[in-house]
Amino acid sequence: MNHVKRAFKYRLYPSDAQAAELSRTFGCVRKVYNLALAARTEAWTRQERVNYNQTSAMLTAWKKTEELAYLNEVSSVPLQQTLRHLQTAFTNFFGKRARYPHFKSRRKSGKSAEYTTSGFRFRDGKLTLAKMPEPLDIVWSRPLSEGAKPSTVTVSQDAVGRWFVSLLCDDPSVTPLGASGNAVGIDVGLDHLLTLSTGEKVTNPRHERKDRVRLAKAQRNLAKKTRGSANRNKARHRVARIHARIADRRRDGLHKLTTRLVRENQTLVIEDLTVRTMVKNRTLSRAISDAAWSQFRSMLEYKAAWYGREVIAVDRWFPSSRLCSACGTVQDKMPLHVRTWTCDCGTTHDRDVNAAKNLLAAGRAVAACGAGVRPQRSTPGGQSAMKQEVSRHEP
């Protein structure tokens, strides 16, 4: 039986010696990644490709040099893992799924190190990493599922200075939920975070907006500090703490919301929005980023896969807001300020609820016949409704 891979993340409070060891490891991981990326980039200019095995051999040679002998002082497992991550980055680049890998910065890149089973010991609820004599002081805020065994451990430190440990496990407790006949269309927005085809509207919490005044004040204070000074580091820490508070609250809210939706519905239909393009709209970019539509979709999809639910993404050009869910007529225009409208058939629609109903109907058509959802024409030979409705997501 194939178990679900699930990560359990906990706060970590390392001792001074452990913190120093982990910080050294983070630095070595970053150094090895950058050295390997430089070597692969140089080979790329010569139209040659360097694979993981070759960079692994390079790592062995680097450790033997006087300049990089300090790489021997930390566990070799995270160093090998960062080379594997670089290989994955290049695989995605060659597959045109990502941009060319970039070098890791000491200040801007995340601090983390990944250990596989040969780099840690997990016994009796205690986790001990390689090169460390004592187990880590972890706050077990929730127990690991019974029978769950960590296959990978990732230790990280965020910009605020908080330490975390993430344990990736095969979780036998995650099993498909009982079949449900419920299906729901989900229209994302900014006035309301979600509008469901049932008529329910989920309020947009606007976490970033609530802390915008505090954040702006902290950022102005940071800008006045001298670079490299202790006061600047303190000011940077205050800014990072506000960002962390916003991100934590947003993630917690999305987890609760997506879990509820997946538990209640067998089929969930969403719109296939290109958020990366939409955030280029300077007027709405901040609000769109705060709504975290991409994060919402990601959570919805992996939880649906866990519990045997289905997520259907309808083509982004589908005119969900301009299509009458009662008679199927497509309106020529639907300006942003129009929140309710009446069709020629006499049906009065709430703009967002109508869009969610249309998404649900389109998703059911996909589920029934497997056909793609194509843009509709208001009249034969008329213009296709192929304009992505960025405008309907008002702040």
Secondary structure, 3 states (H helix, E strand, C coil): CCCEEEEEEEEECCCHHHHHHHHHHHHHHHHHHHHHHHHHHHHHHCCCCCCHHHHHHHHHHHHCCCCCHHHHHCCHHHHHHHHHHHHHHHHHHHCCCCCCCCCCCCCCCCEEEEEEHHHEEEECCEEEECCCCCCCCEECCCCCCCCCCEEEEEEEECCCCCEEEEEEEEECCCCCCCCCCCEEEEEECCCEEEEECCCCEEECCCHHHHCHHHHHHHHHHHHCCCCCCHHHHHHHHHHHHHHHHHHHHHHHHHHHHHHHHHHHCCEEEEECCCHHHHCCCCCCHHHHHHHCHHHHHHHHHHHHHHHCCEEEEECCCCCCCCECCCCCCECCCCCCCCCEEECCCCCEEEHHHHHHHHHHHHHHHHHHHCCCCCCCECCCCCCECCCCCHHHCCC
